Amino acid sequence: MDMKRINAGKLRAIGYDARERILRVELDDGTAIDYSGVGQEVWRKLSTSAAAWSYYRDNIEEEFTGKRGKVQSRGDRAALDELFKPAADSDS
């Protein structure tokens, strides 16, 4: 999911997966929240709003159930990719 960096209230990044209908918000405290069942119109309004924090609080936070997690830093992602990469073929 591509994330759009923003600076609106406590929001730091937002992203949307249209196929899965999942909205992800990243907050300034390092929390990431995934909301399922979010339509494209809600995403469009959030991503284009001049008052994204207010729109989020009024139309998303109170209307959808979110699953909380932590924002994964790029360093953490690289470490996980290294850990789970396929084993190299060796003919010994």
MIFIVEX-678853 format. One record per residue (C-alpha): residue number from 1; residue in one letter; x, y, z. Coordinates in steps of 0.02 Angstrom, whole numbers, plus 32768, in hexadecimal, padded with zeros to 4 digits. Each point is the difference from the previous one (the first is absolute). Layout:
# MIFIVEX-678853
(NUM, A, (X, Y, Z)),
...
//
This chain:
# MIFIVEX-678853
(1, M, (8000, 8000, 8000)),
(2, D, (8046, 80A9, 7FCF)),
(3, M, (7FFC, 807D, 808E)),
(4, K, (7FE5, 80BA, 7FEA)),
(5, R, (8061, 8068, 807F)),
(6, I, (7F98, 8088, 8050)),
(7, N, (800C, 8072, 8096)),
(8, A, (7F4F, 8019, 8040)),
(9, G, (7FDD, 7FFA, 80BA)),
(10, K, (8046, 7F59, 803B)),
(11, L, (7FFC, 7FB3, 7F51)),
(12, R, (80AB, 7FE3, 7FB1)),
(13, A, (7FD4, 7F8E, 7F6D)),
(14, I, (7F68, 7FB5, 7FAC)),
(15, G, (7FEC, 7F75, 7F81)),
(16, Y, (7F76, 7F9D, 7FAC)),
(17, D, (7FF1, 7F54, 7FB1)),
(18, A, (7F6B, 800D, 7F8A)),
(19, R, (7FF8, 7F46, 7FDD)),
(20, E, (7FFA, 7FD1, 80B9)),
(21, R, (7FA4, 80A0, 8033)),
(22, I, (807D, 801E, 808C)),
(23, L, (8030, 80AE, 803B)),
(24, R, (80A1, 8010, 8065)),
(25, V, (8027, 8098, 8069)),
(26, E, (80A6, 801D, 8057)),
(27, L, (7FFF, 8071, 8098)),
(28, D, (8089, 806B, 804C)),
(29, D, (8016, 7F87, 8093)),
(30, G, (8038, 7F73, 7F8C)),
(31, T, (7F57, 7FA9, 7FFD)),
(32, A, (7FB9, 7FBE, 7F5D)),
(33, I, (7F46, 7FDA, 7FF3)),
(34, D, (7FB1, 7F9B, 7F74)),
(35, Y, (7F47, 801C, 7FE0)),
(36, S, (7FA6, 7F7E, 7F95)),
(37, G, (7F66, 8019, 7F95)),
(38, V, (802C, 80B3, 7FD3)),
(39, G, (7FBC, 803A, 7F59)),
(40, Q, (8060, 8063, 7F7E)),
(41, E, (7F96, 809B, 801D)),
(42, V, (8035, 8008, 80B7)),
(43, W, (80B6, 7FEB, 7FC9)),
(44, R, (7FEE, 8087, 7F7D)),
(45, K, (7FB6, 807B, 807D)),
(46, L, (8085, 7FDB, 8083)),
(47, S, (8092, 800A, 7F86)),
(48, T, (7FC6, 80A5, 7FB4)),
(49, S, (7FBD, 8054, 809D)),
(50, A, (804F, 80A2, 803B)),
(51, A, (7FCA, 7FCA, 80AE)),
(52, A, (8033, 7F48, 7FFA)),
(53, W, (800E, 7FED, 80BD)),
(54, S, (7F4D, 803F, 801A)),
(55, Y, (7FBE, 7F95, 7F72)),
(56, Y, (8059, 7F68, 8049)),
(57, R, (7FBB, 801D, 80AF)),
(58, D, (7F4E, 8021, 7FC5)),
(59, N, (7FEC, 7F83, 7F72)),
(60, I, (807C, 7F72, 8018)),
(61, E, (8035, 7FEC, 80B5)),
(62, E, (7F4D, 7FFC, 803E)),
(63, E, (7FB3, 7FA1, 7F6D)),
(64, F, (807A, 7F70, 7FE0)),
(65, T, (8053, 7F7F, 806F)),
(66, G, (80BC, 800C, 7FF8)),
(67, K, (8089, 7F82, 8020)),
(68, R, (8095, 8050, 8058)),
(69, G, (80B5, 7FD9, 7FE4)),
(70, K, (80A7, 8058, 7FF9)),
(71, V, (8049, 805D, 7F6D)),
(72, Q, (8088, 7F95, 7FB6)),
(73, S, (809D, 8063, 7FDC)),
(74, R, (8060, 7FDF, 7F60)),
(75, G, (8090, 7FB9, 8066)),
(76, D, (7F8C, 7F82, 8052)),
(77, R, (7FBC, 7FCF, 7F56)),
(78, A, (80AE, 7FE2, 7FBB)),
(79, A, (802B, 7F93, 8096)),
(80, L, (7F62, 7F99, 7FE7)),
(81, D, (8021, 7FEE, 7F45)),
(82, E, (80B0, 7FC3, 8027)),
(83, L, (7FC0, 7F86, 8083)),
(84, F, (7F7B, 7FB4, 7F90)),
(85, K, (805B, 8000, 7F59)),
(86, P, (8004, 7F5A, 7FA5)),
(87, A, (8094, 7F91, 8028)),
(88, A, (8087, 7FFF, 7F7B)),
(89, D, (800F, 7F5F, 7F9D)),
(90, S, (80A1, 7FA6, 8026)),
(91, D, (8042, 7F62, 7FAF)),
(92, S, (8075, 7FB8, 8085)),
//
